[in-house]
Structure formats: structure tokens, C-alpha cells
Amino acid sequence: MEHPWEKKFPVNAKDYKLYEDIGEGVSATVYRALCVPLNEIVAIKVLDLEKCNNDLDGIRQEVQTMNLISHPNLLKSLCSFTNGHNLWVVMPYMAGGSCMHIMKSAYPEGFDEPVIATLLYEVLKALAYLHENGHIHRDVKAGNILVDLNGAVRLADFGVSACMFDTGDRRRSRNTFVGTPCWMAPEVMQQLHGYDFKADVWSFGITALELAHGHAPFSKYPPIKVLLMTLQNAPPGLDYERDRRFSKSFKELVGTCLVKDPKKRPTSEKLMKHHFFKQARAVNYLARAILDGLSPLGDRFRTLKAKEAALLGQNKALYEDKEQQSQVRDFTLVIKKYSVMH
């Protein structure tokens, strides 16, 4: 069978018909779409270049990275082109949607352990490939783990992956501040010494907790508070009392990832050998275990969007300017304290 990325996809907007939106970010919306000449359903990320703070180099690098990567557990770009002030990135359509949306729709308390083991093992294969080839993903989370209707799992790479091979020289770490605070490693927050692929291992550990509980640790707090808690508190983990339904090996896996010193975290390749993954199953198990009975992705996304809009209205008071200013001041003090200590 011919894979979608082996076909020649057209690079003109008129050859695509956009359907409903299935995902969105600050400056981009993802649509289910039809590639008319090939009669194939795809996903198209439409990026508004005017909302991207003119970071065209970063966008170009992202698209270049997506074109170069080739691994069955990574979402590949099929083609990309500009249309007016938008950049269109055409990708395979993953009809199950993201693990975050699946949990929000049907598993608010998180998944069972065999499901988590199967998902995480597929993600680890993608991370091991990226790290081996000099890339840091920098935004590993359930929202970027996509599942197809047959249970195939792909890690999406929507905009913050960075190549460590710049102009042919290996750069061991990055100094840029990107990613989502709940999943962000302490060394990324501190912005002191840069960071390397071990930052993904921390995010992987946070994602394991997210899949177990239906949400990431600290997810109910504003971003600045999350940064403070990550730097000041002991690392989160699975509680031996509260999380009795999970095995000792799962608790150990999370513990090995969520170590504040990145040098003490295992590599993604080493993690693949952890005994927790003995319970990982073939991916078609996921189709039966978590996708059966779910409504179509577009419908789910629309329902969740309406729920989140209502919730945002209720919680608006949390994000008043005065509160944010005081949190930024606190964060600056903490960063200064860490700079002195380290």
C-alpha cells in the first residue's frame, strides 16, 4: 500500500477543500480537509504569519524539520506553501485526535495502565529517533500525541522542535524559552545553562502523569504559578496511597524521569528498556480500548471548545493584570535566587 508521504501533494490552496477545524493554537488553526486531486482526507495547519511576531526563520525551520523527519511514530509534513499571509502545512489526518481530547471527551480520570504503557512506548520510539538525529521536541504532552482509527500513534511536532545541528555543528543545548509550562523542565524555566534532549524526558514524565490522571500536575494554576511551583516544589509523581491502581513499575518510571538534575535522568533509548513497558501491547489494542464509541473528531473538538469558552468566562478573575504583575515579580525573584544558588 502506498503511504501518503510517497504521493506528490499539490502546493496550491485551490486544490484543497477545508472542512471543520479540529485544533487551534495562538496563531494557527488545524482543519480536516480534502486534497481534491488525490481524493484524500488530510489535516491542514493554517498558520497566520502576521500573528507570529515575524519569527519567519523559526517557522521556516519548523517546516524544514517536519519535511526531513521520517519515522512511523512522528507526524510528517506532506507539503507546505504560502497562501496570502498564511502558511499551509499539509499533514496526514489522524482521525482519533489527540490523547488530550480523547481524555477530555471520554476519560476525564485518565487511562488504564496498559493503554498508558502502549501510548508511551510509541512516543518513546519517536523521541529516541529525534534525539538520535539531533532534535529536541520541546513540547511533549498528551495534546501532541495523536491516534489514528487503527490505533497508530504519532507524536505531533507543531512548532517548537529545534534542530541541534545548525550549519553542520552540533549545538549541545538550546537557550530559547518555549514549550508549555506544566510540562516544562526546570532547566528550561531557569534559562541559565541552556538545556538538551533530557528536557524531553522530564516532559515525558509529566505526560505519563497526565495520561494517568486526565490532566497534568499544576494544570489548574496560571502559567507563572506553574513555573514557581516546578522550581520550588519537589517533583510531582504517582502517590503510593492515592494512585493504588497503578503498578510499582509505573511509579518508578515516572520517578526516574522527574528528577530535577537533567544529568540524572535516563535517555529515551534507555527508558525503552524499562520493565514497565513489558505490558505495552500492539497498537490495534488502542483502537478497541479508547476509540470505540467516540463521536467524530470535529464534533468532539466543537463540544470541547464550547465547554472551554464557558470555563474561561468563569475563571477570568484569575488572570487580572494586577495578579499577573505580582506573579511576574515573584517569578523574577525566584529566577534571581536560582541564579545566585547555581
C-alpha positions in Angstrom: 0.0 0.0 0.0 1.3 3.5 -0.9 1.9 5.7 2.1 0.5 9.3 1.9 4.0 10.8 2.1 5.1 8.8 -1.0 2.5 10.7 -3.1 3.0 14.1 -4.6 0.7 16.5 -2.8 -0.2 19.8 -4.7 1.1 23.1 -3.3 -1.8 25.3 -4.2 -4.7 26.2 -1.9 -7.3 25.8 -4.7 -6.5 22.0 -4.7 -7.8 21.6 -1.1 -11.3 21.9 0.4 -11.2 22.9 4.1 -13.8 21.3 6.3 -14.3 21.7 10.1 -11.5 22.9 12.4 -10.0 20.1 14.6 -7.4 22.0 16.6 -6.1 25.5 17.3 -3.3 27.5 18.8 -2.4 31.1 19.3 -1.5 31.7 15.6 -2.7 28.6 13.9 -5.8 26.5 13.2 -5.8 22.9 12.1 -8.6 21.7 9.7 -9.8 18.4 8.4 -9.5 18.9 4.6 -9.9 17.1 1.3 -7.0 17.1 -1.2 -9.2 17.2 -4.3 -6.8 15.9 -7.0 -5.8 12.8 -4.9 -9.3 12.5 -3.3 -7.6 12.1 0.1 -8.6 13.4 3.6 -5.7 15.3 5.2 -5.1 17.7 8.1 -4.0 21.2 7.2 -2.4 23.6 9.7 -3.1 27.1 8.6 -0.6 29.4 10.3 -1.2 33.2 10.3 2.2 34.7 9.6 1.1 38.1 10.8 0.5 36.7 14.3 3.8 35.0 14.6 5.9 38.0 15.8 7.7 37.9 12.4 9.6 34.8 13.5 9.8 33.6 9.9 13.2 31.9 10.5 11.6 29.8 13.3 8.7 28.9 11.1 10.9 28.0 8.2 13.0 25.8 10.5 9.9 24.1 11.8 8.7 23.3 8.3 12.1 22.2 7.2 12.3 19.9 10.3 8.9 18.4 9.5 9.9 17.7 5.9 13.2 16.0 7.0 11.9 13.7 9.7 10.8 10.2 8.8 9.6 7.8 11.4 6.4 5.9 11.7 5.7 7.5 15.2 6.2 11.1 14.1 3.7 13.2 12.2 5.3 14.1 8.9 4.6 17.2 6.7 3.3 16.1 3.3 3.9 19.5 1.8 3.7 23.2 2.7 3.1 26.5 0.8 2.0 30.1 1.4 -1.5 31.3 0.7 -1.8 35.1 1.2 -0.4 35.9 4.7 -0.9 32.3 5.8 1.4 29.3 5.7 -0.4 26.0 5.0 1.2 22.8 6.2 -0.4 19.6 4.9 -0.2 16.5 7.2 -1.8 13.1 7.4 -5.2 13.1 9.1 -5.2 11.3 12.5 -8.9 10.7 12.9 -8.8 9.6 16.6 -7.4 13.0 17.5 -5.1 13.8 20.4 -4.9 11.9 23.7 -5.8 15.1 25.5 -9.0 15.4 23.5 -9.8 11.7 23.9 -9.4 12.0 27.7 -11.5 15.2 27.9 -14.2 13.6 25.9 -14.4 10.2 27.5 -11.7 9.5 30.1 -11.6 12.5 32.4 -9.9 10.5 35.2 -7.2 9.2 32.8 -6.4 5.9 31.0 -5.8 2.4 32.3 -2.2 1.3 32.7 -1.9 -1.0 29.7 -3.2 1.9 27.5 -0.7 4.3 29.0 2.2 1.8 28.5 1.2 1.3 24.9 0.9 5.0 24.2 4.2 6.0 26.0 6.2 3.2 24.3 5.2 4.5 20.9 6.1 8.1 21.9 9.4 6.9 23.2 10.3 5.4 19.8 9.6 8.8 18.3 11.7 10.6 20.9 14.6 8.1 20.6 14.7 8.8 16.8 14.5 12.6 17.3 17.3 12.6 19.9 19.5 10.3 17.8 19.2 12.8 14.9 20.0 15.9 17.0 16.5 17.2 17.6 14.8 18.3 20.8 11.0 18.1 20.6 10.4 20.6 23.4 6.6 20.2 23.6 5.9 16.6 24.6 2.4 16.4 26.1 -0.9 14.4 25.6 -2.2 17.2 23.3 0.6 16.3 20.8 0.1 12.6 20.9 -2.2 11.7 18.0 -4.0 8.5 17.4 -5.4 7.1 14.2 -8.6 5.0 14.0 -6.5 1.8 13.7 -4.6 2.7 16.9 -1.4 4.0 15.2 0.3 6.7 17.4 2.2 9.7 16.2 3.9 12.5 18.1 2.9 15.8 16.5 5.6 18.5 16.1 3.6 21.7 15.8 6.1 24.5 16.1 8.7 24.2 18.9 11.0 21.4 17.8 14.6 22.7 17.4 17.4 21.1 15.4 20.7 20.9 17.2 22.7 20.6 14.0 23.0 24.3 12.9 25.3 24.9 9.9 26.7 21.4 10.4 28.0 22.0 14.0 26.4 20.1 16.9 25.0 22.5 19.4 24.6 20.6 22.6 21.8 22.7 24.1 19.3 25.4 23.4 18.7 28.6 25.3 15.3 29.6 24.0 12.3 29.6 26.3 9.5 27.6 24.6 7.1 24.8 25.5 4.1 24.6 27.8 4.7 25.5 31.5 3.0 22.4 33.0 5.3 20.1 31.0 8.4 22.3 31.1 11.6 21.0 32.7 13.2 23.1 35.5 16.3 23.8 33.5 14.2 25.2 30.6 12.5 27.6 33.1 15.7 28.8 34.7 17.3 29.8 31.3 20.7 29.7 33.0 22.8 27.0 31.2 20.7 26.0 28.3 19.2 22.5 28.0 19.4 19.4 25.9 17.3 16.4 25.0 16.9 15.5 28.7 14.3 18.3 28.8 12.0 16.0 26.7 12.5 13.2 29.3 11.1 15.5 32.0 8.1 16.4 29.7 7.6 12.7 29.0 7.3 12.0 32.8 4.8 14.8 33.2 2.9 13.4 30.2 2.8 10.0 31.9 1.1 11.6 34.9 -1.3 13.5 32.6 -2.3 10.2 30.9 -2.8 8.6 34.4 -4.9 11.4 35.9 -6.6 13.1 32.9 -4.6 16.3 33.4 -1.1 17.5 34.0 0.2 18.3 37.5 -0.5 22.0 38.4 -2.7 22.3 35.4 -5.4 24.3 37.3 -2.9 27.1 38.1 -1.9 30.2 35.9 1.4 29.7 34.0 3.6 31.9 36.3 2.4 29.9 39.3 3.3 26.7 37.5 6.8 27.9 36.9 7.2 28.8 40.6 5.8 25.5 41.8 8.0 23.5 39.4 11.2 25.3 40.6 10.4 25.4 44.3 8.4 22.2 45.0 9.6 18.5 45.0 8.9 16.9 41.6 5.4 15.6 41.1 4.8 11.8 41.0 2.4 9.0 41.5 1.3 8.8 45.1 1.6 5.3 46.7 -1.8 5.8 48.5 -3.9 7.9 46.1 -2.6 6.0 43.0 -3.0 2.4 44.2 -4.5 1.3 40.9 -1.1 1.8 39.2 1.9 -0.6 39.5 5.2 -0.1 41.3 7.0 -0.2 37.9 4.9 2.7 36.6 5.6 4.8 39.7 9.3 4.0 39.3 9.3 5.0 35.6 7.7 8.4 36.4 10.2 8.9 39.3 13.2 8.3 37.0 12.0 10.9 34.5 11.1 13.6 37.0 14.5 14.2 38.6 15.4 17.9 38.7 19.0 17.3 37.7 18.9 16.5 34.0 22.2 14.6 34.1 20.4 12.0 36.4 17.6 11.4 34.0 17.8 8.4 31.7 18.0 8.8 27.9 14.9 8.0 25.8 16.7 4.9 24.5 17.4 3.6 28.0 13.8 4.3 29.1 12.6 2.0 26.3 14.2 -0.9 28.2 12.3 -0.1 31.5 10.3 -3.1 32.7 7.1 -1.0 32.8 6.9 -1.4 29.0 6.5 -5.2 29.2 2.8 -4.5 29.4 2.8 -2.4 26.2 0.5 -4.0 23.6 0.1 -3.9 19.8 -1.4 -0.5 18.7 -4.6 -2.0 17.4 -5.4 -2.6 21.1 -5.8 1.2 21.4 -8.5 1.3 18.8 -10.6 -1.1 20.9 -9.6 0.3 24.3 -10.0 4.0 23.9 -11.6 4.9 20.5 -14.6 2.6 20.4 -17.8 4.6 20.6 -16.2 8.1 20.3 -18.0 10.6 18.2 -16.1 12.1 15.1 -13.1 14.3 15.9 -14.7 17.5 14.6 -17.8 17.0 16.8 -15.7 16.3 19.8 -13.5 19.4 19.2 -16.5 21.6 18.8 -18.1 20.4 22.1 -14.8 20.8 24.0 -14.3 24.3 22.5 -17.7 25.4 23.8 -17.0 23.9 27.2 -13.6 25.7 27.5 -15.1 29.0 26.4 -17.7 28.8 29.2 -15.0 27.8 31.7 -12.7 30.7 30.6 -15.5 33.1 31.2 -15.9 31.8 34.8 -12.2 31.9 35.5 -11.4 35.3 34.1 -10.8 36.7 37.5 -7.6 34.5 37.8 -5.9 36.4 35.1 -6.4 40.0 36.1 -3.5 42.3 35.3 -2.7 43.1 39.0 -2.5 39.4 39.8 -0.3 38.7 36.8 2.1 41.6 37.6 2.6 40.3 41.2 3.3 36.7 39.9 5.8 38.0 37.3 7.5 39.9 40.2 7.6 36.7 42.3 8.9 34.7 39.3 11.7 37.3 38.7 12.8 37.0 42.3 12.8 33.2 42.2 14.9 33.2 39.0 17.4 35.7 40.6 17.6 33.4 43.7 18.3 30.4 41.5 20.9 32.3 39.5 22.8 33.0 42.8 22.5 29.4 44.0 23.6 27.8 40.8 
